[in-house]
Amino acid sequence: MTTADHYAALGVPANATLADIKKAFRQKAAFYHPDRNAAADAAQRFQAVQKAYEVLSDDAARQAYDDNRRRNLLDDPLQTAQEIWQAYSARILSHPSAL
């Protein structure tokens, strides 16, 4: 089962402060808002950014999310590594300038 990476959706590290998360949310939400961005996936990315902020801005939800991330990595590290590699490869192939 693949789950969304809320930190990646906002473009922040896992140790980001609440202020960093809020700032990233405002920037990403403004960029991906369907009224401002005509890209086909803008609405989907906007929803992902909203969900990420909802989880990461709530202390209890963030703790549960972080615990689940650690557990998933330890439960099946090979699958986790494959998912990371696939996501990275897809990003590079679709946006070569993203490096």
C-alpha positions as CSV (number, residue, x, y, z in Angstrom):
1,M,0.0,0.0,0.0
2,T,1.4,3.3,-1.0
3,T,0.7,6.3,1.2
4,A,1.2,9.9,0.5
5,D,4.4,11.6,1.7
6,H,3.1,14.7,3.3
7,Y,6.6,16.1,3.8
8,A,7.3,15.8,0.1
9,A,3.9,17.3,-0.8
10,L,5.0,20.4,1.1
11,G,8.6,20.2,0.1
12,V,9.8,20.3,3.7
13,P,12.1,17.9,5.7
14,A,10.7,15.6,8.4
15,N,12.2,17.8,11.1
16,A,10.5,21.0,9.8
17,T,9.0,23.4,12.3
18,L,5.4,24.4,12.4
19,A,6.4,27.8,11.0
20,D,8.2,26.0,8.1
21,I,5.2,23.9,7.4
22,K,2.8,26.9,7.4
23,K,5.1,28.8,5.1
24,A,5.4,25.9,2.7
25,F,1.7,25.3,2.7
26,R,0.9,28.9,1.8
27,Q,3.4,28.8,-1.1
28,K,2.3,25.4,-2.5
29,A,-1.4,26.1,-2.0
30,A,-1.1,29.4,-3.9
31,F,0.9,27.8,-6.6
32,Y,-1.4,24.7,-7.1
33,H,-4.7,26.4,-6.6
34,P,-6.9,25.4,-9.5
35,D,-8.0,29.0,-10.1
36,R,-4.4,30.0,-10.6
37,N,-2.8,26.9,-12.1
38,A,-4.1,25.4,-15.4
39,A,-2.1,22.2,-15.1
40,A,-4.1,19.0,-15.4
41,D,-2.9,17.8,-12.0
42,A,-3.2,21.1,-10.2
43,A,-6.4,20.2,-8.3
44,Q,-5.0,16.9,-7.3
45,R,-1.7,18.5,-6.0
46,F,-3.7,21.2,-4.3
47,Q,-5.7,18.5,-2.4
48,A,-2.5,16.7,-1.5
49,V,-1.0,20.0,-0.1
50,Q,-4.2,20.6,1.9
51,K,-4.1,17.1,3.3
52,A,-0.4,17.3,4.2
53,Y,-1.0,20.6,6.0
54,E,-4.0,19.1,7.9
55,V,-1.9,16.2,9.1
56,L,1.4,18.0,9.8
57,S,0.0,21.1,11.5
58,D,-1.8,19.0,14.2
59,D,0.7,17.7,16.8
60,A,-1.2,14.4,17.5
61,A,-1.8,13.7,13.8
62,R,1.8,14.4,12.9
63,Q,3.1,12.1,15.7
64,A,0.9,9.3,14.4
65,Y,1.9,9.9,10.8
66,D,5.6,10.0,11.8
67,D,5.2,6.8,13.8
68,N,3.5,5.1,10.9
69,R,6.3,6.2,8.5
70,R,9.0,4.7,10.7
71,R,7.0,1.5,11.2
72,N,6.4,1.1,7.4
73,L,10.1,1.7,6.7
74,L,11.1,-0.9,9.3
75,D,8.4,-3.4,8.3
76,D,9.3,-3.7,4.6
77,P,12.5,-1.7,3.8
78,L,12.8,-3.2,0.3
79,Q,9.3,-2.1,-0.7
80,T,9.9,1.3,0.8
81,A,13.2,1.7,-1.1
82,Q,11.5,0.6,-4.3
83,E,8.7,3.1,-3.8
84,I,11.2,5.9,-3.1
85,W,13.2,5.0,-6.2
86,Q,10.1,4.8,-8.4
87,A,8.8,8.2,-7.2
88,Y,12.3,9.7,-7.7
89,S,12.6,8.2,-11.2
90,A,9.2,9.4,-12.2
91,R,9.9,12.9,-11.0
92,I,13.2,13.0,-12.9
93,L,11.7,11.6,-16.1
94,S,8.8,14.0,-16.0
95,H,10.8,17.1,-14.8
96,P,14.6,16.7,-15.7
97,S,15.2,20.2,-14.3
98,A,13.9,19.2,-10.9
99,L,17.4,18.2,-9.8
